[in-house]
Amino acid sequence: WPKQLNAPLEVVDPEIADIIELEKARQWK
């Protein structure tokens, strides 16, 4: 568990990480 929590999101779920990055970019414009 702890190792997975500390892992970068890209490693845990690349698809979700991608969506989050898109949302961040959209919000910061």
C-alpha positions, 0 to 999 in steps of 0.5 A: 500500500504505502509504496503504491501511494508514494509512487507517481500517479503515472506509474499507478494509472497513466490514463488518469494521470493524463486526464488530471494533467489536461484538467490542470492545464485547462484550469491554469489558462 
